[in-house]
Amino acid sequence: MLPSFKLHMHHAILDRLAKVGKYDGTHPSLTCGTSSGKVFLHNPHDKNEDDAAQAVRFLNINRDVSALCVGKFRDQDAGDTLIVGTHANILGYNVEKNSDAFYKDVPDGVNTMLFGTLPNIPSRMVMVGGNCSIQGFDREGNETFWTVTGDNVTALALCDVSGRGNEELVVGSDDYEIRAFQAEDVVCECSETGRIVDLTSIQRHLFGYALDNGTVGVYKNSHRVWRVKSKNIPTSITAFDINGDGELEIVIGWNNGKVEARSIANGAAVYRDHFASPIAAVLTSDYRLRGNAEVRGYLFEGNAPDGTSKDGGGAATSLLADEISAEEKEVQALIKAKAGLVGQLKAYENAGLKTTKGTNVRVATTTKYDHLIKLDLYGFNRVCVSTLVKRYLLTSIAITASTTISHENVELTVSTENESVIKMIVIFDYDAGIFDGESLVIRPATPAPKATVQLPTLKKNVAATLHFRVGNRGNGNVFHVFEETFALPKFADFFPLKAAPPVRPSGCVKFKRPIRMQQVQPWVKASFLQTDVLRVSETDVDDYNSIRLKLTGDMADDSNQLKHLVIRAEDARILHDMASMRSYYAELFTLNNQLLGEYTKRATNHQALLDALKDVNGMIQLAARLRHGQPKSAVILACRKAIKANNIHALFYIVKTGREESR
């Protein structure tokens, strides 16, 4: 693949806010969101425009653009409809007719959007991911779908994750989770180690993902196929056959200007290129109407380098060989050196097994009791043999009605059997995401044979495999690092109460027992979830919403008065009435400061309203997770109906009983 042409838009493009749509049904147009509250459209096929600069036109949204989406609501539509999302509403826009298709307020916010259909809703809709919620809107702006998820939605994709023949809605969110929804039901859930940045459907049961910690990977169904991590952050991913071999690759754009393609099967790099600016979006389209799709990378500064795959894999392979940096070559050399050292270590182990009693090398055995793990070491380089690394879990956290418990955490103790002192401990968590940055470093103030590790407060209940690197003293010039793993239980934050609590909890979960209690006990240990106390007051959302409406009305009145003063001041300037002009501009200055203050109040109120709605959506999700199947879907739909009717009493009743209140 080689670059074939480049466009200069001269406008900064926001991350992932670039789409290609056929608004007249035939000619593709580039649509991008900018940082100035505008959307620009570039149509190089317009016969009325002579150059690229004149082929660009702008839509003034006058609000920060947070998401873009293009597509057809119906097959008989003449062209695509442009959907523009801001932090509080969505706008459906007919580009050819230069008219609004619909306008809809979205109190939950708009973070990402996707055109598509769901099995239970045959009509095509635009799905909007917001603040702990996912909504679907038809061509007239009517809500046709609604469900809740665990945190702010950051990415959406459609893929047959379950293998049942129907596409599920794959949702990435701020809580490091990737969930696949079939209607309102979650069919699979995958925990990651960072916030999901982007998702892309590849083929059949495969989809790709990108995280804000530099991780990119591929899932098949709910199982991870591979992943790679970089010190840079991926901004956009897509699937494309970049080397012409008939197999799709995952194309990744990075914030350092790098564009690379990796094999779907194993993650091996097949193409790499670098640009001067961060990559804002990576798209595939037949933009020049040549009859074959091309991959396009859009830079933050507004440049749009284009490429084509028709040159085959030879150019990609040679370009990849030229672009591998010295740092990556050094890493590859270190990996080869490590493999050689591992082979030497195995040779030492095999020799140790054949050693007679007359030698000074003793083979350690492995003991398994109470999380005691003995490392097999063979005494080379003067390391004390049979070093015992002992880890035991100390929990002092009780189950309460709160999700946060102060001054309590999980402790791990790492110690050696002999007098070898521990200089440093590094713990890696590659899957569960319980650490910020996937690692935790502990350096004891005074090196000793024992060190205590206090884990940070666990953000979620998930089983984790912790990879330890324990560095202890070998001799004056060498420190030895011992590697071991430890399985952290899923509910490490909990332990059974020794006595009944002084205050009886007000909430509980009731269920029928179809099997023996001996079988229920392991299920509770493996599956029980802690639920939050319902803290949503009956008036929070209503109060914030009424304040928002009042502030909006006041600002509208002030804006009209502002326009009136501008006109009066301009008239006074034309009439050379300097005294009146100064008076009008003084009033204008005062009113402008007042508007700025009102805007600050409105922004604060809007954030408080979003927080309250997030609490409501989170509570609905917890209420739904206490049910299964049809009752779960009924709870979600009934809660949505109560929220739209502004009936807080009915909402509490539905959460408590799982059904609507009879009239």
C-alpha positions in Angstrom: 0.0 0.0 0.0 1.3 3.4 -1.0 -0.1 6.9 -0.5 -1.9 8.1 -3.6 -3.0 11.7 -2.9 -3.4 14.2 0.0 -6.0 16.8 0.8 -5.4 19.9 3.0 -8.6 20.9 4.8 -7.0 23.6 7.0 -9.3 22.7 9.9 -8.5 20.6 12.9 -10.5 17.3 13.0 -11.6 15.9 16.4 -10.9 12.3 17.2 -13.2 9.8 15.5 -15.4 12.7 14.1 -14.9 11.9 10.5 -17.4 10.0 8.3 -18.0 9.5 4.6 -21.6 9.7 3.3 -23.4 9.6 0.0 -25.9 12.4 0.5 -27.0 12.4 -3.1 -27.0 8.6 -3.2 -24.0 8.4 -5.6 -21.0 10.6 -4.7 -19.2 10.2 -1.4 -18.6 13.3 0.7 -16.2 13.7 3.6 -17.9 15.0 6.8 -15.8 16.0 9.8 -16.4 17.7 13.1 -14.1 20.6 14.2 -13.1 22.1 17.5 -15.0 25.3 16.7 -18.5 23.9 16.9 -18.7 23.4 13.1 -19.1 20.5 10.7 -17.5 20.7 7.3 -18.4 18.7 4.2 -15.9 18.1 1.4 -17.4 16.9 -1.9 -14.7 16.6 -4.7 -17.3 15.4 -7.2 -19.4 18.6 -7.2 -19.1 19.8 -10.8 -19.9 23.4 -9.7 -16.7 23.6 -7.6 -13.3 24.2 -9.3 -10.9 23.3 -6.5 -10.7 21.5 -3.2 -11.0 24.7 -1.1 -14.3 25.6 -2.8 -15.6 22.1 -2.4 -15.7 22.5 1.4 -18.9 23.9 3.0 -19.7 24.4 6.7 -22.6 23.7 9.0 -22.6 26.0 12.1 -23.8 23.9 15.0 -22.9 26.5 17.6 -22.3 23.7 20.1 -19.4 21.4 20.8 -19.8 18.4 18.4 -19.4 15.1 20.3 -20.4 12.5 17.7 -21.2 12.1 13.9 -23.1 9.4 12.1 -24.3 9.0 8.5 -26.6 6.4 7.0 -30.0 5.6 5.5 -33.1 5.1 7.7 -34.9 3.3 4.8 -33.6 1.6 1.6 -35.8 3.8 -0.6 -34.2 7.0 0.8 -32.4 9.0 -2.0 -29.3 9.5 0.1 -27.7 9.3 3.5 -28.9 11.4 6.4 -26.3 13.2 8.5 -26.7 12.9 12.3 -24.8 15.4 14.4 -24.6 14.8 18.2 -23.7 17.4 20.8 -23.6 17.0 24.6 -27.3 17.5 25.0 -29.1 16.8 21.7 -29.0 15.2 18.2 -29.8 16.8 14.9 -30.8 14.9 11.8 -29.8 16.9 8.7 -30.7 16.4 5.0 -27.6 17.7 3.2 -29.1 17.8 -0.3 -32.2 19.7 0.8 -30.3 21.8 3.4 -33.0 21.2 5.9 -33.4 19.6 9.3 -34.9 16.1 9.4 -35.5 16.1 13.1 -34.1 17.6 16.3 -34.2 15.7 19.7 -33.0 16.7 23.2 -31.0 13.9 24.8 -30.5 14.6 28.5 -28.2 11.6 28.9 -25.7 13.1 26.5 -24.3 11.9 23.2 -20.8 10.3 23.3 -21.0 8.0 20.2 -23.5 7.0 17.5 -24.1 4.1 15.1 -26.6 3.4 12.4 -28.0 -0.2 12.4 -30.8 -2.6 13.2 -31.5 -4.9 16.1 -33.3 -8.3 15.9 -36.3 -7.1 17.9 -36.5 -3.8 16.0 -36.5 -4.4 12.3 -36.5 -0.7 11.3 -33.2 1.0 10.9 -32.3 3.5 13.6 -29.5 5.6 14.9 -28.2 4.3 18.2 -26.9 6.9 20.7 -24.5 6.0 23.5 -24.7 8.4 26.4 -24.4 8.7 30.2 -25.0 5.0 31.2 -27.7 4.6 28.6 -28.2 3.6 25.0 -31.1 5.0 23.0 -32.4 4.4 19.5 -34.2 7.0 17.3 -36.0 6.5 14.0 -36.1 8.8 11.0 -38.6 11.1 12.7 -36.7 11.4 16.0 -39.0 9.0 17.9 -37.4 6.8 20.5 -37.6 3.1 19.5 -35.0 1.6 21.8 -33.6 2.3 25.3 -31.5 0.3 27.7 -28.9 1.0 30.4 -25.3 0.0 30.9 -22.6 0.3 33.6 -21.0 3.6 32.8 -20.6 6.3 30.1 -20.7 4.7 26.7 -17.6 5.4 24.6 -17.9 3.1 21.5 -20.5 1.1 19.6 -20.4 -1.7 17.1 -22.6 -4.4 15.6 -21.3 -8.0 15.6 -22.6 -11.6 16.0 -20.8 -12.2 19.2 -23.0 -15.0 20.5 -22.9 -17.0 17.2 -26.7 -17.2 17.0 -26.9 -15.7 13.6 -28.1 -12.2 14.7 -26.0 -9.2 15.3 -25.6 -8.0 18.9 -24.9 -4.4 19.9 -21.3 -4.3 21.3 -20.9 -1.5 23.8 -17.6 -0.2 25.3 -17.8 2.1 28.3 -15.7 4.0 30.8 -15.8 1.2 33.4 -13.3 -0.9 31.3 -16.1 -3.3 30.2 -17.2 -4.5 26.7 -20.7 -5.8 26.7 -22.8 -7.4 24.0 -26.5 -6.6 24.1 -29.3 -8.7 22.5 -32.2 -6.3 23.0 -32.0 -5.4 26.7 -30.2 -8.6 27.8 -26.4 -8.8 28.1 -25.2 -11.9 26.4 -21.5 -11.6 27.1 -19.3 -9.2 29.1 -15.5 -8.8 28.8 -13.3 -6.9 31.3 -10.4 -4.9 30.0 -7.6 -2.9 31.5 -8.5 0.6 30.2 -11.3 2.8 28.9 -12.6 1.6 25.6 -11.7 4.1 22.8 -13.1 2.5 19.7 -14.7 -0.7 18.5 -15.0 -2.2 15.0 -16.8 -5.2 13.6 -14.5 -7.4 11.5 -16.3 -10.4 10.2 -18.6 -13.1 11.6 -17.8 -13.4 15.3 -14.7 -11.2 15.3 -14.5 -7.6 16.5 -11.5 -5.3 17.3 -11.1 -2.9 20.2 -8.8 -0.1 21.3 -8.1 1.2 24.8 -6.8 4.5 26.2 -3.8 2.8 27.7 -2.3 1.9 24.3 -3.8 -1.6 24.0 -5.3 -2.9 20.7 -6.7 -6.4 20.2 -9.2 -8.7 18.7 -12.0 -10.8 20.2 -13.6 -13.9 18.8 -17.0 -14.2 20.5 -16.2 -13.5 24.1 -12.6 -14.8 24.0 -9.6 -12.6 23.3 -7.6 -13.8 20.3 -4.6 -11.4 20.8 -3.6 -8.0 22.0 -0.6 -5.7 21.7 0.3 -2.6 23.7 2.1 0.5 22.9 3.3 3.6 24.8 1.1 5.7 22.4 -2.7 5.9 22.4 -4.9 4.5 19.5 -7.4 7.0 18.2 -9.3 5.0 15.6 -9.5 1.4 14.2 -11.1 -0.2 11.2 -11.0 -3.5 9.3 -9.6 -3.5 5.7 -7.7 -5.8 3.4 -4.6 -3.6 3.1 -2.2 -5.9 1.4 -4.6 -7.5 -1.1 -4.3 -11.1 0.2 -8.0 -11.6 0.5 -7.9 -11.4 4.4 -8.9 -8.4 6.4 -6.4 -6.7 8.6 -7.1 -4.3 11.5 -5.9 -0.8 10.6 -5.0 1.4 13.6 -4.4 5.2 13.8 -2.3 6.5 16.7 -1.9 9.8 18.4 1.7 10.0 17.4 0.9 10.0 13.7 1.5 6.3 13.1 -0.8 4.2 11.0 -0.3 0.5 11.1 -2.1 -2.7 10.0 -2.0 -6.0 11.9 -3.1 -9.5 11.0 -6.4 -10.5 12.4 -5.1 -14.0 13.2 -2.1 -13.2 15.4 -1.6 -9.5 15.5 1.6 -9.5 13.4 2.3 -6.1 11.8 2.0 -6.1 8.0 2.1 -2.4 7.3 3.3 0.8 9.0 3.5 4.5 8.1 4.1 7.7 9.9 2.7 11.2 9.5 3.5 14.6 11.0 0.3 14.9 13.1 -1.9 12.7 15.2 -4.4 10.5 13.4 -8.0 11.6 14.1 -9.8 8.9 12.2 -9.2 5.9 9.9 -11.9 5.2 7.3 -12.5 3.0 4.3 -14.4 4.2 1.2 -14.2 4.4 -2.6 -13.7 8.2 -2.2 -12.5 8.7 -5.8 -15.0 6.4 -7.4 -12.3 4.1 -8.8 -14.3 1.0 -8.2 -12.2 -0.3 -5.3 -12.2 0.7 -1.6 -9.3 2.7 -0.2 -8.2 3.3 3.4 -7.9 6.9 4.5 -6.3 8.4 7.5 -7.4 11.8 8.7 -4.9 13.9 10.7 -5.8 16.2 13.5 -4.5 19.2 11.6 -6.9 18.5 8.8 -4.8 16.7 6.3 -6.3 13.6 4.6 -3.6 11.3 3.2 -5.2 8.5 1.1 -3.9 5.1 0.2 -4.9 2.1 -1.9 -4.2 -1.6 -1.6 -3.9 -2.4 -5.3 -0.1 -2.5 -5.2 -0.2 -5.8 -3.3 1.8 -7.0 -0.3 5.3 -6.5 -1.7 5.3 -2.7 -1.2 3.7 -3.1 2.2 6.4 -5.6 3.3 9.3 -3.5 2.1 7.8 -0.4 3.7 7.3 -2.2 6.9 11.0 -3.3 7.0 12.1 0.3 6.4 9.9 1.8 9.1 10.8 -0.5 12.0 12.4 1.8 14.5 15.7 1.2 16.3 13.8 0.9 19.6 11.6 -1.9 18.3 14.7 -3.7 16.9 16.3 -3.4 20.3 13.2 -4.9 21.9 13.3 -7.8 19.5 16.9 -8.4 20.3 16.1 -8.5 24.0 13.3 -11.0 23.4 15.7 -13.3 21.6 18.3 -12.9 24.4 15.6 -13.8 26.9 14.7 -16.9 25.0 18.4 -17.9 25.0 18.6 -17.4 28.8 15.5 -19.4 29.3 17.0 -22.3 27.4 20.2 -22.0 29.6 18.1 -22.0 32.7 16.3 -25.2 31.6 19.6 -26.8 31.0 20.7 -25.9 34.6 17.5 -27.4 35.9 18.0 -30.6 34.0 21.6 -30.8 35.3 20.3 -30.2 38.8 18.0 -33.1 38.6 21.0 -35.4 37.9 23.2 -33.9 40.7 24.4 -36.4 43.3 24.4 -35.8 47.1 28.1 -34.7 46.9 27.4 -31.5 45.1 26.5 -28.2 46.7 23.3 -27.7 44.7 20.0 -28.7 46.3 16.8 -29.1 44.2 13.8 -27.4 45.8 10.4 -29.0 45.9 7.1 -27.3 45.6 4.8 -27.0 48.6 1.1 -26.1 48.2 -0.7 -25.0 51.4 -2.4 -21.7 52.4 -1.1 -19.9 49.3 2.6 -20.9 50.1 4.5 -21.1 46.8 8.1 -22.4 46.8 10.2 -21.3 43.9 12.5 -23.9 42.2 16.0 -22.3 42.2 19.2 -24.0 41.6 21.9 -22.0 43.4 23.8 -20.4 40.6 25.4 -16.9 41.0 25.4 -17.4 44.8 21.6 -17.1 45.2 20.4 -18.8 48.4 18.5 -21.9 47.2 15.0 -22.9 48.1 13.8 -19.4 48.5 10.2 -19.4 49.7 7.9 -16.7 48.5 4.9 -16.6 50.8 1.7 -14.8 50.0 -1.4 -14.8 52.1 -4.5 -12.7 51.8 -5.6 -10.6 54.7 -9.1 -9.2 54.3 -10.8 -6.9 56.8 -13.7 -5.6 54.8 -17.3 -6.3 55.8 -20.4 -6.4 53.5 -22.3 -3.2 54.1 -24.8 -1.2 52.2 -22.1 1.1 50.9 -19.9 0.5 47.9 -16.9 2.3 49.5 -15.3 1.4 52.8 -12.7 3.7 54.2 -9.4 2.6 55.8 -9.8 -1.0 54.7 -8.1 -2.8 51.8 -6.6 -6.1 50.7 -3.1 -6.8 51.9 -0.6 -9.2 50.4 2.5 -10.3 52.3 5.6 -11.3 50.4 8.4 -12.9 52.4 11.5 -15.1 51.9 12.3 -18.3 53.8 15.9 -17.3 54.5 17.5 -13.9 55.2 17.5 -12.7 51.6 16.1 -9.2 51.7 13.4 -7.8 49.3 14.4 -4.6 47.6 11.4 -4.1 45.3 8.1 -5.7 44.2 6.4 -5.1 40.9 2.9 -6.5 40.4 1.3 -6.6 36.9 -2.4 -7.1 36.2 -2.9 -7.6 32.5 -6.6 -8.6 32.4 -8.7 -7.3 35.3 -7.8 -3.6 35.3 -7.6 -3.3 39.1 -4.5 -1.1 38.9 -4.1 2.3 37.2 -1.6 1.6 34.4 -1.7 -2.2 34.8 1.1 -2.3 37.4 1.9 -1.5 41.0 5.4 -0.9 42.3 6.4 -1.3 46.0 9.8 -0.4 47.3 10.2 -1.1 51.1 11.7 1.8 53.0 14.0 -0.7 54.7 14.9 -3.9 52.8 13.8 -6.9 54.8 12.9 -10.6 54.3 9.2 -9.6 54.5 7.2 -6.9 52.7 3.6 -6.0 52.9 1.7 -4.8 49.8 -1.5 -2.8 50.3 -3.6 -3.1 47.2 -5.6 0.0 46.2 -9.4 0.0 46.7 -10.7 -2.4 44.1 -12.9 -0.6 41.6 -14.9 -3.7 40.6 -15.4 -7.3 41.6 -13.4 -9.4 39.2 -11.0 -12.3 39.5 -7.5 -11.3 38.7 -4.2 -13.1 38.1 -1.4 -11.0 39.6 2.1 -11.4 38.2 4.8 -10.7 40.8 8.3 -9.7 40.1 10.2 -9.9 43.4 13.7 -8.4 43.5 16.0 -9.6 46.3 19.6 -9.3 47.1 22.0 -11.8 45.4 25.4 -10.3 46.0 27.0 -6.9 46.1 26.6 -6.3 42.3 23.6 -8.4 41.3 19.9 -8.3 42.2 17.8 -11.3 41.3 14.2 -11.1 40.2 11.9 -14.0 40.9 8.6 -14.3 38.9 5.5 -15.8 40.3 1.7 -15.5 39.9 -1.1 -15.2 42.5 -4.8 -15.7 41.9 -6.8 -12.9 43.6 -10.4 -14.1 44.3 -13.2 -12.3 42.6 -14.7 -11.0 45.8 -11.5 -10.3 47.8 -13.1 -7.3 49.4 -15.6 -9.4 51.3 -15.5 -11.8 54.2 -18.3 -13.5 56.3 -19.6 -11.5 59.3 -18.7 -13.0 62.7 -21.7 -11.5 64.3 -25.0 -10.0 63.2 -24.8 -6.3 62.4 -26.2 -3.9 65.0 -28.6 -2.4 62.4 -30.5 -4.8 60.2 -30.1 -3.9 56.5 -33.1 -2.4 54.9 -32.5 -4.1 51.5 -32.5 -7.8 50.6 -32.8 -10.2 47.7 -35.4 -13.0 47.8 -35.3 -16.1 45.7 -36.8 -19.6 45.7 -34.5 -22.5 46.4 -35.0 -25.2 43.9 -31.8 -27.1 44.9 -30.0 -28.0 48.1 -28.3 -25.3 50.1 -25.0 -27.1 49.7 -25.2 -26.3 46.0 -26.4 -22.7 46.5 -23.3 -21.9 48.7 -20.7 -22.1 45.9 -23.0 -20.3 43.6 -23.3 -17.4 46.0 -19.5 -17.3 46.5 -19.0 -17.1 42.7 -21.9 -15.0 41.6 -23.1 -12.6 44.3 -23.0 -8.9 43.5 -23.0 -6.0 45.9 -25.8 -3.6 45.2 -25.7 0.1 45.9 -28.1 1.9 48.3 -30.8 3.7 46.4 -29.8 7.3 47.0 -31.8 9.0 44.2 -34.2 11.5 45.9 -37.6 12.2 44.5 -36.8 15.8 43.6 -33.2 15.8 42.4 -33.8 15.3 38.7 -37.0 17.4 38.7 -35.2 20.3 40.5 -32.2 20.2 38.2 -34.4 20.1 35.2 -36.6 23.0 36.3 -33.5 25.1 37.1 -32.2 24.3 33.6 -35.4 25.4 32.0 -35.5 28.6 34.0 -31.8 29.4 33.2 -32.5 28.7 29.5 -35.4 31.2 29.5 -33.5 33.9 31.3 -30.5 33.5 28.9 -32.9 33.7 25.9 -34.3 37.0 27.2 -30.9 38.4 27.8 -29.8 37.4 24.3 -32.7 39.3 22.8 -31.8 42.3 24.8 -28.2 41.9 23.8 -29.1 42.0 20.1 -31.2 45.2 20.7 -28.3 47.0 22.4 -25.9 46.1 19.6 -28.3 47.6 17.1 -28.9 50.7 19.2 -25.1 51.2 19.7 -24.5 50.8 16.0 -27.2 53.4 15.2 -25.6 55.8 17.7 -22.2 55.3 16.0 -23.6 56.1 12.6 -25.3 59.3 14.0 -22.1 60.3 15.7 -23.9 60.3 19.1 -20.9 59.3 21.1 -22.6 59.7 24.5 -25.4 57.3 23.7 -23.0 54.9 22.0 -20.8 54.8 25.2 -23.9 54.3 27.3 -25.1 51.4 25.1 -21.7 49.7 25.1 -21.5 50.0 28.9 -24.9 48.3 29.2 -23.7 45.8 26.6 -20.6 45.0 28.6 -22.6 44.6 31.8 -25.1 42.3 30.1 -22.4 40.3 28.5 -20.8 39.6 31.9 -24.2 38.7 33.2 -24.6 36.2 30.4 -21.2 34.6 31.1 -22.2 34.2 34.8 -25.5 32.6 33.7 -23.7 30.3 31.4 -21.4 29.1 34.3 -24.5 28.4 36.4 -26.1 26.5 33.5 -23.0 24.4 32.9 -22.9 23.5 36.6 -26.6 22.7 36.6 -26.2 20.6 33.5 -23.3 18.6 35.0 -25.4 18.0 38.2 -28.3 16.9 36.1 -26.1 14.4 34.2 -24.8 13.0 37.5 -28.3 12.6 38.8 -29.4 10.8 35.6 -26.3 8.6 35.8 -27.4 7.6 39.4 -30.9 6.8 38.1 -29.5 4.7 35.1 -27.1 2.9 37.4 -29.9 2.1 39.8 -32.1 0.7 37.0 -29.2 -1.5 35.8 -28.7 -2.9 39.3 -32.5 -3.6 39.6 -32.5 -5.3 36.2 -29.5 -7.5 37.1 -31.5 -8.9 40.0 -33.9 -10.5 37.4 -33.3 -12.7 34.4 -35.0 -13.2 31.1 -38.3 -11.5 30.4 -38.7 -10.0 33.9 -35.3 -8.3 33.3 -36.5 -6.7 30.1 -39.8 -5.8 31.7 -38.1 -3.9 34.5 -36.0 -1.8 32.0 -38.9 -0.9 29.8 -41.1 -0.1 32.8 -38.4 2.1 34.4 -38.0 4.0 31.1 -41.7 4.5 30.9 -41.8 5.9 34.4 -38.9 8.3 33.7 -40.5 9.6 30.6 -43.7 10.2 32.5 -41.7 11.9 35.3 -43.3 9.5 37.8 -40.6 9.0 40.5 -43.0 7.1 42.8 -43.7 4.5 40.1 -39.9 4.2 39.5 -39.3 3.3 43.1 -42.2 0.8 43.0 -40.8 -0.9 39.8 -37.3 -1.2 41.3 -38.8 -2.7 44.5 -41.3 -5.1 43.0 -40.2 -5.7 39.4 -43.5 -4.7 37.9 -45.6 -1.6 37.2 -48.0 -0.3 39.8 -51.6 -1.4 39.1 -54.0 1.5 38.8 
